[in-house]
Amino acid sequence: MTKPSEIASPKLPFRQRWIPHPSLTGVMILLWVAMANNFSPGGWLLGTCLGLAIPLLTQSIWDTTPKIASYGNVLIYALVVLWDVLVANIEVAWLILFESPRDLRPQWITVPLDLRSREGIAVLAGTVTLTPGTVSCDLSADGRSMLVHCLDARDIEEIIRRIKTRYEARLLRIFR
């Protein structure tokens, strides 16, 4: 008779068992320390505990670890997003301070997606929402389009082109 312990899945290496998503762990540690603005040993220790515990506790809902094709592309993407957030903050401040609310053209737009990776789509939605003036609001049931609200959509085609070329194209190179 087979014992339940013999049916268990093959033993995973230490790193995969205790640090299932090392990139996520690293990012969470850095984000915790930066958001808490606490660079003391205690801040790093708490960030490390959270960075290790959260991926470990949520491991059962992850299908697989996302495959990142190039960490260089991740760095470039992060720099592009940081630049775009800075520029969008200035643009939104300009709209609020110097434009009449009647002149704004808020609009819902549908962005067709070539991304199929759930992680890539999540990063794209987060990027769109992070950028002032736009909010990703919904994803179609088949995952082929995303609904985005724009504070001022004077040129819808240009907004779609920008999301696809600046963000989605880069994410396609990151999440293969």
Buried (B, 14 or more C-beta within 10 A) or exposed (E): EEEEEEEEEEEEEEEEEEBBBBBBBEEBBEEBBEEBEBEEEEBBEBBBEBBBEBBBEEEEEBEEBBEEEEEEBBEBBEEBBEEBEEEBEEBBEEBEEEEEEEEBEEBEBBBEBEBEBBBBBBBBBEBBBBBBBBBBEEBEEEEEBBBBBBBBBEEBEEBBEBBBEBBBEBBBBBBE
